[in-house]
Amino acid sequence: MGAIRFSRVAQAIPPNIFADMDVKVARAIAGGAHVIDLSKGNPDAYPEAFIRDVAKRAVDDPHNACYTPFDGKGEYLRAAADWYRDVHGVNVDPETEIFAVEGAVDGLAGLTAILLDRGDAVAFADPYYPSYHCMAVMAGAEEILLPAVPSLGWLPDFDAVPADVWRRLRVLVLNYPNNPTGAQAPVSFFERAVALAHEYGFVIVHDFAYTGLGVDPGNQQVSLLAVPGALDVAVEVDSLSKQYAMAGWRAGFVAGNAEIVSHLKRYHYQMGSMITGMIQDAGIAALRSDQSCVARLAARYARRRAIIADGLRDLGLDVFDSAGGIFVWARAPHDMDGSAFAEAVLREAEVAILPGSCFGRVGERYVRFSLLKDETQLVEAVQRLKSARTVLGI
């Protein structure tokens, strides 16, 4: 038998930075290190009791042993529409403007498939969530990186983008609250994006995975779909993973432009699978709740953020005062390369963090700390950094 020939897509798959980090952490542990792993975005919280209770009862519903409807359960879609109305003041049609998906990445992958052909241009802010890059590479698309500007709160400067770039753009991917920086986008930023999309004829995909997890209860990230005209040019990808601590349950939805949602449905009918029925039932309970469970999670992450951010500032590091999300974004000391600093922190302090270079070019001198460990471990992580500050060059 000759050599097996793989497709262009298979040959283009980039390495997974999170899997690579798992290998590094496992190697350190095997060598005797007691690692505090702050590299992952895997929630350590647990869905609240009322969500779990619904899921437990739903297991015994014989209807949930069957295939669920292709679009998602009608009640799940209506709950998602009600959530948009009640939480974000946005009216979307559950039949034509919402589609259930197995988490944000499932939705993003489907949207990439239906919106981008080989050679098309897709833009996203740098730094970015690595899946955007990987999906663009596998689609054979041209990537346009819009550098985030620290002086603008780690947002890209749309006015600095030449008109010819906007003219050839097919898709603009946004992500706020942002991973890795934790930046939030004001309404004016979204309004400008929507105006540009109308002017130049591109589509906006907003990854809204960290909704509800802002530091300030009175300053939560607004929905892109709340901007007038957004439904003409945009879709928003929502996940239950972070806001309800349901990461392993794999549930979310895509909302927005009816034509895009329709094409995504047809693609997913052939290439995807639907959320398990009992998980949709649990999601209905979560979406229809008073959202106090989300507020409690946000408050927990705000306390954790203070532990890491204040500790790093005490060490003299430049820390971004982020408004949302579940990470702390900090500059490596003395213009040190972020990768070198992350390696040193793992080796000398036995704390695993991700270098900013994992998220693009702009982050090469930065590192990302996850907040998804309990407060005791975060305090210990800061103490370890302080104990190793001399050898770390802080």
C-alpha positions in Angstrom: 0.0 0.0 0.0 1.3 3.4 -0.9 1.5 6.5 1.3 -1.9 7.7 2.5 -2.9 11.0 0.9 -4.6 13.4 3.2 -6.8 16.4 2.3 -5.5 20.0 2.1 -7.6 20.7 5.2 -6.1 17.8 7.2 -2.6 18.9 6.3 -3.3 22.5 7.3 -4.5 21.8 10.8 -2.3 23.9 13.2 -1.2 22.5 16.6 -3.6 23.1 19.5 -1.8 25.4 22.0 -3.9 24.1 24.9 -3.1 20.5 24.2 0.6 21.4 23.9 0.4 23.2 27.3 -1.2 20.1 28.8 1.9 18.1 27.7 4.2 20.7 29.3 2.3 20.6 32.6 2.2 16.8 32.6 5.9 16.7 32.0 6.6 19.1 34.9 4.3 17.1 37.2 6.1 13.9 36.2 9.3 15.5 37.1 8.0 16.2 40.7 6.6 19.7 40.3 3.5 20.6 42.2 2.0 22.7 39.4 -0.8 25.3 39.9 -2.3 25.3 36.4 -3.5 28.8 35.4 -3.2 28.1 31.7 -6.7 26.8 30.9 -10.1 28.4 30.4 -11.8 25.3 31.8 -14.3 26.4 34.5 -13.8 25.0 38.0 -17.4 26.0 39.0 -20.3 23.6 38.9 -23.8 24.3 37.5 -26.1 25.4 40.2 -28.5 22.9 41.9 -31.6 24.0 40.1 -29.9 23.4 36.7 -28.6 20.0 37.7 -31.9 18.9 39.1 -33.6 19.6 35.8 -31.0 17.6 34.0 -31.4 14.7 36.4 -35.1 14.6 35.9 -34.7 15.0 32.1 -32.6 11.8 31.9 -35.7 9.8 32.8 -37.8 11.5 30.1 -38.1 8.8 27.3 -38.3 11.6 24.7 -34.8 12.6 25.5 -33.5 9.2 24.4 -34.6 10.1 20.9 -32.9 12.3 18.4 -33.8 15.9 19.1 -35.2 18.3 16.5 -32.6 19.5 13.9 -32.9 23.1 14.9 -33.0 22.4 18.7 -36.0 22.0 20.9 -38.6 24.7 20.3 -38.7 25.5 24.0 -34.9 25.9 24.1 -35.0 28.3 21.2 -37.8 30.3 22.8 -35.8 30.4 26.1 -32.8 31.8 24.2 -35.0 34.4 22.5 -36.5 35.3 25.9 -33.0 35.6 27.4 -32.0 38.0 24.6 -35.1 40.1 25.3 -34.9 40.1 29.1 -31.1 40.4 29.5 -30.0 42.4 26.4 -33.2 44.1 25.2 -32.9 42.4 21.9 -35.9 40.9 20.0 -35.0 37.9 17.8 -37.4 35.3 16.2 -36.8 31.9 17.7 -37.9 30.2 14.5 -35.7 32.1 12.0 -33.0 34.0 13.9 -31.8 31.4 16.5 -30.2 28.0 16.0 -29.0 25.6 18.7 -25.3 24.5 18.6 -23.1 22.3 20.8 -21.1 25.3 22.2 -19.4 28.3 20.7 -16.7 26.5 18.8 -19.4 24.4 17.0 -21.2 27.5 16.0 -18.0 29.3 14.9 -16.8 26.3 12.8 -20.2 26.1 11.0 -20.2 29.8 10.3 -16.6 29.6 8.9 -17.7 26.9 6.6 -20.7 28.8 5.2 -19.2 32.3 5.0 -15.6 31.8 3.8 -14.3 30.3 0.6 -10.6 29.7 -0.1 -8.9 33.0 -0.6 -11.6 35.1 1.1 -10.4 37.7 3.7 -11.4 37.3 7.4 -10.3 39.9 10.0 -10.0 39.6 13.8 -8.4 41.6 16.5 -4.9 40.6 17.5 -4.6 39.1 20.2 -7.3 36.6 19.4 -8.7 33.3 20.5 -6.6 30.6 18.6 -9.6 28.9 17.1 -10.2 31.9 14.8 -6.7 31.4 13.3 -7.1 27.7 13.0 -10.5 27.9 11.3 -9.2 30.5 8.9 -6.1 28.4 8.0 -8.2 25.3 7.4 -10.6 27.3 5.2 -7.7 28.6 3.2 -8.8 32.1 4.0 -6.6 35.2 4.1 -6.2 36.4 7.6 -6.1 40.1 8.3 -5.0 41.0 11.9 -6.2 44.2 13.4 -3.8 45.1 16.2 -5.5 45.8 19.5 -4.2 49.1 21.0 -3.6 49.3 24.8 -4.4 53.0 24.8 -7.9 52.1 23.4 -8.5 49.5 26.1 -7.2 46.7 24.0 -9.6 47.4 21.1 -8.5 47.7 17.5 -8.5 51.1 15.9 -11.1 50.7 13.1 -10.2 54.2 11.7 -6.6 53.0 11.1 -7.7 50.3 8.7 -7.4 51.3 5.1 -10.6 51.4 3.0 -9.2 48.8 0.5 -9.0 46.3 3.4 -12.6 46.8 4.3 -13.6 46.5 0.6 -12.1 43.0 0.3 -13.2 41.7 3.7 -15.8 39.0 3.8 -16.0 38.4 7.6 -15.0 40.4 10.7 -14.8 38.3 13.9 -15.2 40.1 17.2 -15.0 38.7 20.7 -16.1 40.7 23.8 -15.6 40.2 26.7 -12.3 39.2 25.0 -10.1 36.2 25.4 -7.3 36.7 26.3 -7.3 40.3 27.4 -10.7 40.6 29.2 -11.5 43.8 27.3 -15.1 44.9 26.8 -16.4 46.8 23.9 -18.5 50.0 24.3 -21.7 50.5 22.2 -19.9 53.1 20.1 -17.3 50.4 19.0 -20.1 48.1 17.9 -21.9 50.9 16.2 -18.8 51.7 14.2 -18.4 48.0 13.2 -22.0 47.7 12.1 -21.7 50.9 10.1 -18.6 49.6 8.3 -20.3 46.3 7.6 -23.2 48.1 6.0 -20.9 50.3 4.0 -18.5 47.6 2.7 -20.8 44.6 2.6 -19.1 42.2 5.0 -20.5 40.0 7.8 -19.8 40.4 11.5 -19.5 37.3 13.7 -19.4 38.1 17.4 -18.2 35.5 19.8 -20.2 36.3 23.0 -18.9 33.3 25.1 -18.1 35.4 28.2 -21.4 37.3 28.4 -22.5 38.3 31.9 -19.0 37.9 33.5 -18.0 41.5 33.7 -16.3 42.8 36.8 -18.8 45.6 37.5 -22.4 44.4 37.7 -23.5 47.7 36.3 -21.2 47.6 33.3 -21.7 44.3 31.6 -20.8 43.8 28.0 -23.7 44.8 25.7 -24.9 42.5 22.9 -23.8 43.4 19.4 -27.3 42.6 18.3 -28.6 45.6 20.4 -27.1 48.0 17.9 -29.6 49.2 15.3 -28.9 47.5 11.9 -26.9 44.7 13.4 -29.4 42.0 12.4 -28.9 43.0 8.8 -25.2 42.1 8.9 -24.3 40.1 12.0 -24.7 37.0 14.0 -23.7 36.4 17.7 -22.4 33.1 19.0 -23.6 32.4 22.6 -22.5 29.7 25.0 -23.8 28.3 28.2 -20.3 27.1 29.1 -19.0 30.0 31.0 -22.0 32.0 32.3 -23.7 28.9 33.8 -20.5 26.8 34.4 -21.8 24.2 31.9 -18.6 23.8 29.8 -18.6 20.0 29.7 -22.3 19.9 28.8 -21.8 21.5 25.4 -24.6 23.8 24.7 -25.1 27.2 23.0 -26.9 29.0 20.2 -26.3 31.3 17.3 -28.5 34.3 16.9 -28.9 37.1 14.4 -29.3 37.5 10.6 -32.0 35.1 9.4 -30.3 34.4 6.1 -27.1 33.4 7.8 -28.9 31.4 10.4 -30.8 29.6 7.6 -27.6 28.6 5.8 -26.0 27.5 9.1 -29.0 25.3 9.8 -28.7 23.6 6.4 -25.0 23.1 6.9 -25.4 21.7 10.4 -28.2 19.3 9.3 -25.5 17.5 7.2 -22.3 18.1 9.2 -23.2 18.4 12.8 -25.2 16.9 15.6 -27.7 18.4 18.1 -27.4 19.1 21.8 -28.5 16.2 24.0 -32.1 16.6 25.0 -31.6 16.6 28.7 -28.9 19.3 28.3 -31.3 21.4 26.4 -33.8 21.0 29.2 -31.2 22.2 31.7 -30.3 25.1 29.4 -34.0 26.2 29.4 -34.0 26.3 33.2 -30.7 28.3 33.2 -31.8 30.8 30.5 -35.2 31.3 32.1 -33.8 31.9 35.6 -33.4 35.3 37.2 -29.7 35.2 36.2 -28.5 35.6 39.8 -26.4 32.5 39.3 -24.5 34.3 36.6 -24.0 37.4 38.8 -22.6 35.1 41.6 -20.1 33.6 39.1 -19.1 37.1 37.9 -18.5 38.2 41.5 -16.4 35.1 42.2 -14.2 35.9 39.2 -14.0 39.6 40.2 -12.6 38.5 43.6 -10.1 36.1 41.9 -9.1 38.8 39.4 -8.2 41.1 42.3 -5.9 38.4 43.8 -3.9 37.9 40.7 -3.9 41.4 39.3 -3.0 43.1 42.6 -0.4 40.4 43.3 1.2 41.0 39.9 1.1 44.8 40.4 2.9 44.4 43.7 5.6 42.6 41.8 5.9 45.6 39.5 4.2 44.1 36.4 2.0 46.1 34.0 -1.4 44.5 34.3 -4.4 45.4 32.1 -7.3 46.6 34.2 -9.8 44.4 32.3 -13.5 44.8 32.6 -14.7 41.3 31.9 -13.9 37.6 31.2 -12.0 35.1 33.2 -8.4 36.0 32.6 -5.7 38.5 33.6 -3.5 39.9 30.9 -0.1 41.2 31.9 3.1 42.3 30.3 6.2 40.3 31.0 8.8 42.1 33.1 11.5 44.3 31.6 10.4 43.7 28.0 11.1 40.0 28.4 9.6 37.7 25.8 6.3 36.3 27.1 7.2 32.8 26.1 10.5 32.9 28.0 8.7 34.4 31.0 6.0 31.7 31.0 8.7 29.0 30.7 10.5 30.5 33.7 7.4 30.8 35.8 6.6 27.1 35.2 10.1 26.0 35.9 10.9 28.3 38.9 7.5 28.9 40.5 5.6 25.8 39.4 2.8 27.9 38.0 1.5 27.3 34.5 0.5 30.3 32.4 0.1 30.9 28.7 2.4 33.2 26.7 0.7 35.9 24.8 2.3 34.7 21.6 -0.3 31.9 21.7 -2.9 34.5 20.8 -1.1 36.4 18.0 1.7 38.8 17.3 0.7 41.7 19.5 0.9 39.5 22.6 4.5 38.4 22.2 5.6 40.3 25.4 2.5 39.4 27.4 1.2 36.4 29.4 -2.3 35.2 30.3 -3.3 34.0 33.7 -6.6 32.0 34.1 -8.8 32.7 37.1 -10.3 29.2 37.1 -8.8 27.9 40.3 -10.0 28.5 43.9 -8.9 31.6 45.8 -6.5 29.6 48.0 -4.6 28.3 45.0 -4.5 31.8 43.4 -3.0 33.3 46.6 -0.5 30.5 46.6 0.4 31.1 43.0 1.1 34.8 43.7 3.2 33.8 46.7 5.2 31.4 44.6 5.9 34.2 42.1 7.0 36.5 44.9 9.3 33.9 46.3 10.9 33.3 42.9 11.0 37.0 41.9 14.7 37.2 41.9 15.3 34.3 39.6 12.4 35.4 37.4 14.0 38.8 37.0 11.1 40.7 38.5 
